[in-house]
Amino acid sequence: MYRNSEQRKFGCHLRNNATLAERKRWTALRAQQLAGYKFRRQAAIGPYVVDFVCFSQKLVIELDGTAAC
């Protein structure tokens, strides 16, 4: 999933410092609460770390905000 240890550390940093919008969205998506689909947060896809992803549906959710700049 992660390409290297730096990307893993960055994803961990993002999870630990989530914005209010990300925390609220994760509450709705976690534990397969959305129609039983499994989501991951701050997951690596190639060189990118995305906010939320459902691999089975090939769906990525990115929340805009000042942290995304």
N, C-alpha and C positions, 0 to 999 in steps of 0.2 A: 504494500500500500504506500508506505513512505519511501522516498527515493534515498534519503540519507538521514543522519542523526540531526542535522540542523533543521530539516523540514519537520521532523518529529518534535523537536523542542519548540519550534514556532507554533505548531498546532496545539501543543500543550499550553503554551503561553496564551494563545487566543481563547482556548476553552476556559482557562482560569481567569481571564479578564474580559468576559463576554459583556456586551452592551445589554441594556435593559430589553431592547427589542429582541436580541438573540436569546436571552433567558426566557422571555415569554414564549417565543416561537418554539424553543426546545421543550418547554413544558407541554405544549400541544402535540409535538411530534414524537417524543421519547416513548419507550416501552410499547411500541407498535399500537399507539392510540389512534392513529389515522388509518382506518380501514384495514388494520393489521399489517401495514407496510413497515419495514424496518428502515429507520433513518440513522445516519451517522452524522455527527457534527464535527466541523473543522477537519474534514477528511482531505487527504491528498489525492489529486487527480493530475497525473503528469507533474509538471512543475508548479501547479497551483494548489492552494489550500482553500477549499470552498466551505461556505458556512454550513450547509446541510446537503446531504445527498441520500437518495434512495437508489441503490445500485440495481435492484431488480426491475425498477421502472425507468431507469436511465433519466432520473429527474434530479436537477440541482436547484437549490434555493439559495440565492444570495440576497442578503439584506443590505440596502444602501444606508450610508450614514457617514459621519466624519471619520470613523475608524477604517472605512474602506478606501480612503484616498491614498 
